[in-house]
Amino acid sequence: KRGGGDSWQLSLGKAACILTGASRGFGRSLALLLAPRLETGSVLIPVARSQGGLAELEAELRCSFPSLKVHSVQADLSTEDGLQLVLRAVQDKLSGAADLERLLVINNAGSIGDISKSFLDFTSPAEVNSYFAFNVTSALCLTSSILKAFPGHPGLCKTVVNISSLCALKPFKTWTLYCTGKASRDMMFQVLALENPEVRVLSYAPGPLDTEMQQLARTKSGDPEVREQLLRMKQSGQLLDCSVSAQKLVTLLLQDTFASGAHIDFYEI
Ligand SMILES: NC(=O)c1ccc[n+]([C@@H]2O[C@H](COP(=O)([O-])OP(=O)(O)OC[C@H]3O[C@@H](n4cnc5c(N)ncnc54)[C@H](OP(=O)(O)O)[C@@H]3O)[C@@H](O)[C@H]2O)c1
């Protein structure tokens, strides 16, 4: 069913979609752009910590896409309890979903970490472990547990998306945790692609987005040059609207021609 050249699908079929970090920013925009591409009977499970953000998204989705089943899960993915909460909800909500054509897991939730510090300041293993528990471990364990819980059937297309960053490839001063986390995730998902050729895996770098994370980046970065560069980007209108970047990801998923495991950047396509 994979589209080639210009002949891409208009729909992702009857799908179960788990999307982390859906309460705001890129994840929220992505949820709203994915919804019209999911056929009747599809289930969307948005995950985040903030009840308010999730409730608002859920209300908007229910109003615009009444045939979509939306079950948001309020969970903190930096804790094991939070992870278990999501896994239980996924089992619960998907056990009754028949004839699914696609399982779509989108690892979007993330944090930038303490970017005021230089490499030499990271002497506390607890601080470092806590960053990686959320940004690396939870994405690995959530994805593996979901794939394991749905061994699948012929005709079920499994797609895993890792929301990556230029920082997976290029170092930035004072962004030790963020760059390392994003590089680890890219590699982790390349191994998934290699081991499981039947799973379609994509690391998508969404470009510089006008979100809360970007605001933190331009105000809290310890390196003045990084701060100034990000401030210039904001002031000169170079930050991307989340919807513009999310639409590109949706198109990549509909086309479904990417090499599994690839890192694809917004500006490449
Ligand atoms: N912004 C950029 O310029 C940029 C550039 C490249 C890549 N990215 C990547 O794009 C993705 C989205 O970024 P964004 O800019 O939209 O970030 P954002 O505005 O900070 O949103 C982050 C999302 O993750 C959720 N989240 C944070 N901590 C969580 C936790 N412990 N458990 C569960 N959910 C949690 C947040 O919801 P709650 O607070 O409600 O939990 C929110 O929905 C991230 O992976 C980021 O690294 C961003």
The ligand as an SDF file (V2000), in Angstrom:
LIG
                    3D

 48 52  0  0  0  0  0  0  0  0999 V2000
   10.8850   23.6930   19.6660 N   0  0  0  0  0  0  0  0  0  0  0  0
   11.8640   23.4630   18.8060 C   0  0  0  0  0  0  0  0  0  0  0  0
   12.4440   24.3820   18.2220 O   0  0  0  0  0  0  0  0  0  0  0  0
   12.2550   22.0440   18.5120 C   0  0  0  0  0  0  0  0  0  0  0  0
   13.2610   21.8310   17.5630 C   0  0  0  0  0  0  0  0  0  0  0  0
   13.6360   20.5270   17.2610 C   0  0  0  0  0  0  0  0  0  0  0  0
   13.0190   19.4740   17.9120 C   0  0  0  0  0  0  0  0  0  0  0  0
   12.0490   19.7100   18.8380 N   0  0  0  0  0  0  0  0  0  0  0  0
   11.4250   18.5550   19.4900 C   0  0  0  0  0  0  0  0  0  0  0  0
   10.0280   18.5650   19.2130 O   0  0  0  0  0  0  0  0  0  0  0  0
    9.3230   17.9380   20.2890 C   0  0  0  0  0  0  0  0  0  0  0  0
    8.2190   18.8690   20.7790 C   0  0  0  0  0  0  0  0  0  0  0  0
    8.8160   20.0690   21.1980 O   0  0  0  0  0  0  0  0  0  0  0  0
    7.9960   21.3970   21.5420 P   0  0  0  0  0  0  0  0  0  0  0  0
    8.8280   22.5290   21.1090 O   0  0  0  0  0  0  0  0  0  0  0  0
    6.5940   21.2680   21.0980 O   0  0  0  0  0  0  0  0  0  0  0  0
    8.0840   21.3200   23.1490 O   0  0  0  0  0  0  0  0  0  0  0  0
    7.1410   21.9240   24.2770 P   0  0  0  0  0  0  0  0  0  0  0  0
    6.3770   23.0790   23.7560 O   0  0  0  0  0  0  0  0  0  0  0  0
    8.0050   22.0950   25.4550 O   0  0  0  0  0  0  0  0  0  0  0  0
    6.1090   20.7010   24.5110 O   0  0  0  0  0  0  0  0  0  0  0  0
    6.5820   19.5150   25.0770 C   0  0  0  0  0  0  0  0  0  0  0  0
    5.4580   18.5230   25.2010 C   0  0  0  0  0  0  0  0  0  0  0  0
    5.9560   17.3940   25.9530 O   0  0  0  0  0  0  0  0  0  0  0  0
    5.1330   17.1870   27.0980 C   0  0  0  0  0  0  0  0  0  0  0  0
    5.9270   16.7530   28.2430 N   0  0  0  0  0  0  0  0  0  0  0  0
    6.9530   17.4010   28.8410 C   0  0  0  0  0  0  0  0  0  0  0  0
    7.4010   16.7180   29.9070 N   0  0  0  0  0  0  0  0  0  0  0  0
    6.6440   15.5910   29.9770 C   0  0  0  0  0  0  0  0  0  0  0  0
    6.6210   14.4860   30.8610 C   0  0  0  0  0  0  0  0  0  0  0  0
    7.4770   14.3900   31.8960 N   0  0  0  0  0  0  0  0  0  0  0  0
    5.7110   13.4960   30.6590 N   0  0  0  0  0  0  0  0  0  0  0  0
    4.8360   13.5820   29.6180 C   0  0  0  0  0  0  0  0  0  0  0  0
    4.8260   14.6100   28.7370 N   0  0  0  0  0  0  0  0  0  0  0  0
    5.7090   15.5980   28.9230 C   0  0  0  0  0  0  0  0  0  0  0  0
    4.4990   18.5580   27.3640 C   0  0  0  0  0  0  0  0  0  0  0  0
    3.2600   18.4270   28.0310 O   0  0  0  0  0  0  0  0  0  0  0  0
    3.0480   18.6370   29.6020 P   0  0  0  0  0  0  0  0  0  0  0  0
    3.9030   19.7690   30.0360 O   0  0  0  0  0  0  0  0  0  0  0  0
    1.5750   18.8730   29.6820 O   0  0  0  0  0  0  0  0  0  0  0  0
    3.4540   17.3180   30.2020 O   0  0  0  0  0  0  0  0  0  0  0  0
    4.2730   19.0700   25.9650 C   0  0  0  0  0  0  0  0  0  0  0  0
    3.0610   18.5650   25.4430 O   0  0  0  0  0  0  0  0  0  0  0  0
   10.3760   17.6440   21.3730 C   0  0  0  0  0  0  0  0  0  0  0  0
   10.7840   16.3090   21.2740 O   0  0  0  0  0  0  0  0  0  0  0  0
   11.5220   18.5780   20.9860 C   0  0  0  0  0  0  0  0  0  0  0  0
   12.7620   18.1030   21.4570 O   0  0  0  0  0  0  0  0  0  0  0  0
   11.6510   20.9660   19.1450 C   0  0  0  0  0  0  0  0  0  0  0  0
  1  2  1  0
  2  3  2  0
  2  4  1  0
  4  5  1  0
  4 48  2  0
  5  6  2  0
  6  7  1  0
  7  8  2  0
  8  9  1  0
  8 48  1  0
  9 10  1  0
  9 46  1  0
 10 11  1  0
 11 12  1  0
 11 44  1  0
 12 13  1  0
 13 14  1  0
 14 15  2  0
 14 16  1  0
 14 17  1  0
 17 18  1  0
 18 19  2  0
 18 20  1  0
 18 21  1  0
 21 22  1  0
 22 23  1  0
 23 24  1  0
 23 42  1  0
 24 25  1  0
 25 26  1  0
 25 36  1  0
 26 27  1  0
 26 35  1  0
 27 28  2  0
 28 29  1  0
 29 30  1  0
 29 35  2  0
 30 31  1  0
 30 32  2  0
 32 33  1  0
 33 34  2  0
 34 35  1  0
 36 37  1  0
 36 42  1  0
 37 38  1  0
 38 39  2  0
 38 40  1  0
 38 41  1  0
 42 43  1  0
 44 45  1  0
 44 46  1  0
 46 47  1  0
M  CHG  2   8   1  16  -1
M  END
$$$$
